[in-house]
Amino acid sequence: MSKLPVISGGEAIVALQRLGYVAVRQKGSHIRLRHPSDAKRQPITVPDHRTLKPGLLRAIIRDAGLTVDEFADLLS
């Protein structure tokens, strides 16, 4: 298992968009993403902050149904 990366909310959003998620709405700094073709994937809310705390990033990765390694592959 690889180490959890230190990334911003914008980088997390780009990685999830590579997975197929699209931004459907925004309220303040929080951006709501939804997967249009797979209804089984739950919507994900990502704050557009400079850095995401480790617990929040783990929750986002878990909600997307990914492992840390799979998510790290989306970043590169």
Phi and psi restraints in degrees (range 20) as a CNS / XPLOR table:
assign (resid 1 and name C) (resid 2 and name N)
       (resid 2 and name CA) (resid 2 and name C) 1.0 -85.2 20.0 2
assign (resid 2 and name N) (resid 2 and name CA)
       (resid 2 and name C) (resid 3 and name N) 1.0 165.2 20.0 2
assign (resid 2 and name C) (resid 3 and name N)
       (resid 3 and name CA) (resid 3 and name C) 1.0 -73.5 20.0 2
assign (resid 3 and name N) (resid 3 and name CA)
       (resid 3 and name C) (resid 4 and name N) 1.0 146.2 20.0 2
assign (resid 3 and name C) (resid 4 and name N)
       (resid 4 and name CA) (resid 4 and name C) 1.0 -67.7 20.0 2
assign (resid 4 and name N) (resid 4 and name CA)
       (resid 4 and name C) (resid 5 and name N) 1.0 127.0 20.0 2
assign (resid 4 and name C) (resid 5 and name N)
       (resid 5 and name CA) (resid 5 and name C) 1.0 -73.7 20.0 2
assign (resid 5 and name N) (resid 5 and name CA)
       (resid 5 and name C) (resid 6 and name N) 1.0 154.7 20.0 2
assign (resid 5 and name C) (resid 6 and name N)
       (resid 6 and name CA) (resid 6 and name C) 1.0 -99.0 20.0 2
assign (resid 6 and name N) (resid 6 and name CA)
       (resid 6 and name C) (resid 7 and name N) 1.0 109.5 20.0 2
assign (resid 6 and name C) (resid 7 and name N)
       (resid 7 and name CA) (resid 7 and name C) 1.0 -135.3 20.0 2
assign (resid 7 and name N) (resid 7 and name CA)
       (resid 7 and name C) (resid 8 and name N) 1.0 166.9 20.0 2
assign (resid 7 and name C) (resid 8 and name N)
       (resid 8 and name CA) (resid 8 and name C) 1.0 -89.7 20.0 2
assign (resid 8 and name N) (resid 8 and name CA)
       (resid 8 and name C) (resid 9 and name N) 1.0 169.4 20.0 2
assign (resid 8 and name C) (resid 9 and name N)
       (resid 9 and name CA) (resid 9 and name C) 1.0 -63.9 20.0 2
assign (resid 9 and name N) (resid 9 and name CA)
       (resid 9 and name C) (resid 10 and name N) 1.0 -36.2 20.0 2
assign (resid 9 and name C) (resid 10 and name N)
       (resid 10 and name CA) (resid 10 and name C) 1.0 -63.9 20.0 2
assign (resid 10 and name N) (resid 10 and name CA)
       (resid 10 and name C) (resid 11 and name N) 1.0 -39.8 20.0 2
assign (resid 10 and name C) (resid 11 and name N)
       (resid 11 and name CA) (resid 11 and name C) 1.0 -66.7 20.0 2
assign (resid 11 and name N) (resid 11 and name CA)
       (resid 11 and name C) (resid 12 and name N) 1.0 -36.6 20.0 2
assign (resid 11 and name C) (resid 12 and name N)
       (resid 12 and name CA) (resid 12 and name C) 1.0 -65.6 20.0 2
assign (resid 12 and name N) (resid 12 and name CA)
       (resid 12 and name C) (resid 13 and name N) 1.0 -39.1 20.0 2
assign (resid 12 and name C) (resid 13 and name N)
       (resid 13 and name CA) (resid 13 and name C) 1.0 -64.4 20.0 2
assign (resid 13 and name N) (resid 13 and name CA)
       (resid 13 and name C) (resid 14 and name N) 1.0 -43.3 20.0 2
assign (resid 13 and name C) (resid 14 and name N)
       (resid 14 and name CA) (resid 14 and name C) 1.0 -62.1 20.0 2
assign (resid 14 and name N) (resid 14 and name CA)
       (resid 14 and name C) (resid 15 and name N) 1.0 -41.8 20.0 2
assign (resid 14 and name C) (resid 15 and name N)
       (resid 15 and name CA) (resid 15 and name C) 1.0 -63.7 20.0 2
assign (resid 15 and name N) (resid 15 and name CA)
       (resid 15 and name C) (resid 16 and name N) 1.0 -41.8 20.0 2
assign (resid 15 and name C) (resid 16 and name N)
       (resid 16 and name CA) (resid 16 and name C) 1.0 -69.5 20.0 2
assign (resid 16 and name N) (resid 16 and name CA)
       (resid 16 and name C) (resid 17 and name N) 1.0 -31.6 20.0 2
assign (resid 16 and name C) (resid 17 and name N)
       (resid 17 and name CA) (resid 17 and name C) 1.0 -67.3 20.0 2
assign (resid 17 and name N) (resid 17 and name CA)
       (resid 17 and name C) (resid 18 and name N) 1.0 -31.8 20.0 2
assign (resid 17 and name C) (resid 18 and name N)
       (resid 18 and name CA) (resid 18 and name C) 1.0 -65.5 20.0 2
assign (resid 18 and name N) (resid 18 and name CA)
       (resid 18 and name C) (resid 19 and name N) 1.0 -26.1 20.0 2
assign (resid 18 and name C) (resid 19 and name N)
       (resid 19 and name CA) (resid 19 and name C) 1.0 -80.7 20.0 2
assign (resid 19 and name N) (resid 19 and name CA)
       (resid 19 and name C) (resid 20 and name N) 1.0 -14.2 20.0 2
assign (resid 19 and name C) (resid 20 and name N)
       (resid 20 and name CA) (resid 20 and name C) 1.0 118.5 20.0 2
assign (resid 20 and name N) (resid 20 and name CA)
       (resid 20 and name C) (resid 21 and name N) 1.0 -5.4 20.0 2
assign (resid 20 and name C) (resid 21 and name N)
       (resid 21 and name CA) (resid 21 and name C) 1.0 -71.4 20.0 2
assign (resid 21 and name N) (resid 21 and name CA)
       (resid 21 and name C) (resid 22 and name N) 1.0 149.7 20.0 2
assign (resid 21 and name C) (resid 22 and name N)
       (resid 22 and name CA) (resid 22 and name C) 1.0 -129.2 20.0 2
assign (resid 22 and name N) (resid 22 and name CA)
       (resid 22 and name C) (resid 23 and name N) 1.0 148.5 20.0 2
assign (resid 22 and name C) (resid 23 and name N)
       (resid 23 and name CA) (resid 23 and name C) 1.0 -75.5 20.0 2
assign (resid 23 and name N) (resid 23 and name CA)
       (resid 23 and name C) (resid 24 and name N) 1.0 126.9 20.0 2
assign (resid 23 and name C) (resid 24 and name N)
       (resid 24 and name CA) (resid 24 and name C) 1.0 -107.7 20.0 2
assign (resid 24 and name N) (resid 24 and name CA)
       (resid 24 and name C) (resid 25 and name N) 1.0 -26.9 20.0 2
assign (resid 24 and name C) (resid 25 and name N)
       (resid 25 and name CA) (resid 25 and name C) 1.0 -163.9 20.0 2
assign (resid 25 and name N) (resid 25 and name CA)
       (resid 25 and name C) (resid 26 and name N) 1.0 166.6 20.0 2
assign (resid 25 and name C) (resid 26 and name N)
       (resid 26 and name CA) (resid 26 and name C) 1.0 -143.8 20.0 2
assign (resid 26 and name N) (resid 26 and name CA)
       (resid 26 and name C) (resid 27 and name N) 1.0 136.6 20.0 2
assign (resid 26 and name C) (resid 27 and name N)
       (resid 27 and name CA) (resid 27 and name C) 1.0 -131.5 20.0 2
assign (resid 27 and name N) (resid 27 and name CA)
       (resid 27 and name C) (resid 28 and name N) 1.0 108.6 20.0 2
assign (resid 27 and name C) (resid 28 and name N)
       (resid 28 and name CA) (resid 28 and name C) 1.0 68.9 20.0 2
assign (resid 28 and name N) (resid 28 and name CA)
       (resid 28 and name C) (resid 29 and name N) 1.0 -127.4 20.0 2
assign (resid 28 and name C) (resid 29 and name N)
       (resid 29 and name CA) (resid 29 and name C) 1.0 -96.2 20.0 2
assign (resid 29 and name N) (resid 29 and name CA)
       (resid 29 and name C) (resid 30 and name N) 1.0 2.4 20.0 2
assign (resid 29 and name C) (resid 30 and name N)
       (resid 30 and name CA) (resid 30 and name C) 1.0 -97.1 20.0 2
assign (resid 30 and name N) (resid 30 and name CA)
       (resid 30 and name C) (resid 31 and name N) 1.0 125.4 20.0 2
assign (resid 30 and name C) (resid 31 and name N)
       (resid 31 and name CA) (resid 31 and name C) 1.0 -110.4 20.0 2
assign (resid 31 and name N) (resid 31 and name CA)
       (resid 31 and name C) (resid 32 and name N) 1.0 128.6 20.0 2
assign (resid 31 and name C) (resid 32 and name N)
       (resid 32 and name CA) (resid 32 and name C) 1.0 -97.2 20.0 2
assign (resid 32 and name N) (resid 32 and name CA)
       (resid 32 and name C) (resid 33 and name N) 1.0 126.4 20.0 2
assign (resid 32 and name C) (resid 33 and name N)
       (resid 33 and name CA) (resid 33 and name C) 1.0 -113.2 20.0 2
assign (resid 33 and name N) (resid 33 and name CA)
       (resid 33 and name C) (resid 34 and name N) 1.0 144.5 20.0 2
assign (resid 33 and name C) (resid 34 and name N)
       (resid 34 and name CA) (resid 34 and name C) 1.0 -138.8 20.0 2
assign (resid 34 and name N) (resid 34 and name CA)
       (resid 34 and name C) (resid 35 and name N) 1.0 146.8 20.0 2
assign (resid 34 and name C) (resid 35 and name N)
       (resid 35 and name CA) (resid 35 and name C) 1.0 -93.4 20.0 2
assign (resid 35 and name N) (resid 35 and name CA)
       (resid 35 and name C) (resid 36 and name N) 1.0 114.8 20.0 2
assign (resid 35 and name C) (resid 36 and name N)
       (resid 36 and name CA) (resid 36 and name C) 1.0 -70.4 20.0 2
assign (resid 36 and name N) (resid 36 and name CA)
       (resid 36 and name C) (resid 37 and name N) 1.0 -31.1 20.0 2
assign (resid 36 and name C) (resid 37 and name N)
       (resid 37 and name CA) (resid 37 and name C) 1.0 -100.3 20.0 2
assign (resid 37 and name N) (resid 37 and name CA)
       (resid 37 and name C) (resid 38 and name N) 1.0 -14.9 20.0 2
assign (resid 37 and name C) (resid 38 and name N)
       (resid 38 and name CA) (resid 38 and name C) 1.0 -118.9 20.0 2
assign (resid 38 and name N) (resid 38 and name CA)
       (resid 38 and name C) (resid 39 and name N) 1.0 100.5 20.0 2
assign (resid 38 and name C) (resid 39 and name N)
       (resid 39 and name CA) (resid 39 and name C) 1.0 -70.4 20.0 2
assign (resid 39 and name N) (resid 39 and name CA)
       (resid 39 and name C) (resid 40 and name N) 1.0 -17.1 20.0 2
assign (resid 39 and name C) (resid 40 and name N)
       (resid 40 and name CA) (resid 40 and name C) 1.0 -70.8 20.0 2
assign (resid 40 and name N) (resid 40 and name CA)
       (resid 40 and name C) (resid 41 and name N) 1.0 -26.9 20.0 2
assign (resid 40 and name C) (resid 41 and name N)
       (resid 41 and name CA) (resid 41 and name C) 1.0 -77.6 20.0 2
assign (resid 41 and name N) (resid 41 and name CA)
       (resid 41 and name C) (resid 42 and name N) 1.0 126.1 20.0 2
assign (resid 41 and name C) (resid 42 and name N)
       (resid 42 and name CA) (resid 42 and name C) 1.0 -77.5 20.0 2
assign (resid 42 and name N) (resid 42 and name CA)
       (resid 42 and name C) (resid 43 and name N) 1.0 153.6 20.0 2
assign (resid 42 and name C) (resid 43 and name N)
       (resid 43 and name CA) (resid 43 and name C) 1.0 -63.5 20.0 2
assign (resid 43 and name N) (resid 43 and name CA)
       (resid 43 and name C) (resid 44 and name N) 1.0 149.8 20.0 2
assign (resid 43 and name C) (resid 44 and name N)
       (resid 44 and name CA) (resid 44 and name C) 1.0 -126.8 20.0 2
assign (resid 44 and name N) (resid 44 and name CA)
       (resid 44 and name C) (resid 45 and name N) 1.0 134.6 20.0 2
assign (resid 44 and name C) (resid 45 and name N)
       (resid 45 and name CA) (resid 45 and name C) 1.0 -105.8 20.0 2
assign (resid 45 and name N) (resid 45 and name CA)
       (resid 45 and name C) (resid 46 and name N) 1.0 126.8 20.0 2
assign (resid 45 and name C) (resid 46 and name N)
       (resid 46 and name CA) (resid 46 and name C) 1.0 -123.8 20.0 2
assign (resid 46 and name N) (resid 46 and name CA)
       (resid 46 and name C) (resid 47 and name N) 1.0 123.2 20.0 2
assign (resid 46 and name C) (resid 47 and name N)
       (resid 47 and name CA) (resid 47 and name C) 1.0 -76.1 20.0 2
assign (resid 47 and name N) (resid 47 and name CA)
       (resid 47 and name C) (resid 48 and name N) 1.0 138.8 20.0 2
assign (resid 47 and name C) (resid 48 and name N)
       (resid 48 and name CA) (resid 48 and name C) 1.0 -88.3 20.0 2
assign (resid 48 and name N) (resid 48 and name CA)
       (resid 48 and name C) (resid 49 and name N) 1.0 67.8 20.0 2
assign (resid 48 and name C) (resid 49 and name N)
       (resid 49 and name CA) (resid 49 and name C) 1.0 -101.8 20.0 2
assign (resid 49 and name N) (resid 49 and name CA)
       (resid 49 and name C) (resid 50 and name N) 1.0 165.4 20.0 2
assign (resid 49 and name C) (resid 50 and name N)
       (resid 50 and name CA) (resid 50 and name C) 1.0 -62.5 20.0 2
assign (resid 50 and name N) (resid 50 and name CA)
       (resid 50 and name C) (resid 51 and name N) 1.0 -44.7 20.0 2
assign (resid 50 and name C) (resid 51 and name N)
       (resid 51 and name CA) (resid 51 and name C) 1.0 -137.2 20.0 2
assign (resid 51 and name N) (resid 51 and name CA)
       (resid 51 and name C) (resid 52 and name N) 1.0 143.9 20.0 2
assign (resid 51 and name C) (resid 52 and name N)
       (resid 52 and name CA) (resid 52 and name C) 1.0 -96.4 20.0 2
assign (resid 52 and name N) (resid 52 and name CA)
       (resid 52 and name C) (resid 53 and name N) 1.0 136.3 20.0 2
assign (resid 52 and name C) (resid 53 and name N)
       (resid 53 and name CA) (resid 53 and name C) 1.0 -69.2 20.0 2
assign (resid 53 and name N) (resid 53 and name CA)
       (resid 53 and name C) (resid 54 and name N) 1.0 152.3 20.0 2
assign (resid 53 and name C) (resid 54 and name N)
       (resid 54 and name CA) (resid 54 and name C) 1.0 -57.2 20.0 2
assign (resid 54 and name N) (resid 54 and name CA)
       (resid 54 and name C) (resid 55 and name N) 1.0 -41.2 20.0 2
assign (resid 54 and name C) (resid 55 and name N)
       (resid 55 and name CA) (resid 55 and name C) 1.0 -65.2 20.0 2
assign (resid 55 and name N) (resid 55 and name CA)
       (resid 55 and name C) (resid 56 and name N) 1.0 -40.1 20.0 2
assign (resid 55 and name C) (resid 56 and name N)
       (resid 56 and name CA) (resid 56 and name C) 1.0 -67.4 20.0 2
assign (resid 56 and name N) (resid 56 and name CA)
       (resid 56 and name C) (resid 57 and name N) 1.0 -42.0 20.0 2
assign (resid 56 and name C) (resid 57 and name N)
       (resid 57 and name CA) (resid 57 and name C) 1.0 -64.4 20.0 2
assign (resid 57 and name N) (resid 57 and name CA)
       (resid 57 and name C) (resid 58 and name N) 1.0 -40.2 20.0 2
assign (resid 57 and name C) (resid 58 and name N)
       (resid 58 and name CA) (resid 58 and name C) 1.0 -61.4 20.0 2
assign (resid 58 and name N) (resid 58 and name CA)
       (resid 58 and name C) (resid 59 and name N) 1.0 -40.8 20.0 2
assign (resid 58 and name C) (resid 59 and name N)
       (resid 59 and name CA) (resid 59 and name C) 1.0 -64.7 20.0 2
assign (resid 59 and name N) (resid 59 and name CA)
       (resid 59 and name C) (resid 60 and name N) 1.0 -40.6 20.0 2
assign (resid 59 and name C) (resid 60 and name N)
       (resid 60 and name CA) (resid 60 and name C) 1.0 -63.8 20.0 2
assign (resid 60 and name N) (resid 60 and name CA)
       (resid 60 and name C) (resid 61 and name N) 1.0 -44.5 20.0 2
assign (resid 60 and name C) (resid 61 and name N)
       (resid 61 and name CA) (resid 61 and name C) 1.0 -63.2 20.0 2
assign (resid 61 and name N) (resid 61 and name CA)
       (resid 61 and name C) (resid 62 and name N) 1.0 -43.1 20.0 2
assign (resid 61 and name C) (resid 62 and name N)
       (resid 62 and name CA) (resid 62 and name C) 1.0 -64.9 20.0 2
assign (resid 62 and name N) (resid 62 and name CA)
       (resid 62 and name C) (resid 63 and name N) 1.0 -42.3 20.0 2
assign (resid 62 and name C) (resid 63 and name N)
       (resid 63 and name CA) (resid 63 and name C) 1.0 -64.1 20.0 2
assign (resid 63 and name N) (resid 63 and name CA)
       (resid 63 and name C) (resid 64 and name N) 1.0 -29.7 20.0 2
assign (resid 63 and name C) (resid 64 and name N)
       (resid 64 and name CA) (resid 64 and name C) 1.0 -78.9 20.0 2
assign (resid 64 and name N) (resid 64 and name CA)
       (resid 64 and name C) (resid 65 and name N) 1.0 -8.9 20.0 2
assign (resid 64 and name C) (resid 65 and name N)
       (resid 65 and name CA) (resid 65 and name C) 1.0 78.2 20.0 2
assign (resid 65 and name N) (resid 65 and name CA)
       (resid 65 and name C) (resid 66 and name N) 1.0 30.0 20.0 2
assign (resid 65 and name C) (resid 66 and name N)
       (resid 66 and name CA) (resid 66 and name C) 1.0 -116.3 20.0 2
assign (resid 66 and name N) (resid 66 and name CA)
       (resid 66 and name C) (resid 67 and name N) 1.0 165.2 20.0 2
assign (resid 66 and name C) (resid 67 and name N)
       (resid 67 and name CA) (resid 67 and name C) 1.0 -97.3 20.0 2
assign (resid 67 and name N) (resid 67 and name CA)
       (resid 67 and name C) (resid 68 and name N) 1.0 168.3 20.0 2
assign (resid 67 and name C) (resid 68 and name N)
       (resid 68 and name CA) (resid 68 and name C) 1.0 -61.9 20.0 2
assign (resid 68 and name N) (resid 68 and name CA)
       (resid 68 and name C) (resid 69 and name N) 1.0 -39.2 20.0 2
assign (resid 68 and name C) (resid 69 and name N)
       (resid 69 and name CA) (resid 69 and name C) 1.0 -64.7 20.0 2
assign (resid 69 and name N) (resid 69 and name CA)
       (resid 69 and name C) (resid 70 and name N) 1.0 -42.5 20.0 2
assign (resid 69 and name C) (resid 70 and name N)
       (resid 70 and name CA) (resid 70 and name C) 1.0 -64.7 20.0 2
assign (resid 70 and name N) (resid 70 and name CA)
       (resid 70 and name C) (resid 71 and name N) 1.0 -39.1 20.0 2
assign (resid 70 and name C) (resid 71 and name N)
       (resid 71 and name CA) (resid 71 and name C) 1.0 -67.5 20.0 2
assign (resid 71 and name N) (resid 71 and name CA)
       (resid 71 and name C) (resid 72 and name N) 1.0 -40.8 20.0 2
assign (resid 71 and name C) (resid 72 and name N)
       (resid 72 and name CA) (resid 72 and name C) 1.0 -61.9 20.0 2
assign (resid 72 and name N) (resid 72 and name CA)
       (resid 72 and name C) (resid 73 and name N) 1.0 -35.1 20.0 2
assign (resid 72 and name C) (resid 73 and name N)
       (resid 73 and name CA) (resid 73 and name C) 1.0 -64.5 20.0 2
assign (resid 73 and name N) (resid 73 and name CA)
       (resid 73 and name C) (resid 74 and name N) 1.0 -32.4 20.0 2
assign (resid 73 and name C) (resid 74 and name N)
       (resid 74 and name CA) (resid 74 and name C) 1.0 -70.7 20.0 2
assign (resid 74 and name N) (resid 74 and name CA)
       (resid 74 and name C) (resid 75 and name N) 1.0 -23.9 20.0 2
assign (resid 74 and name C) (resid 75 and name N)
       (resid 75 and name CA) (resid 75 and name C) 1.0 -74.9 20.0 2
assign (resid 75 and name N) (resid 75 and name CA)
       (resid 75 and name C) (resid 76 and name N) 1.0 -28.2 20.0 2
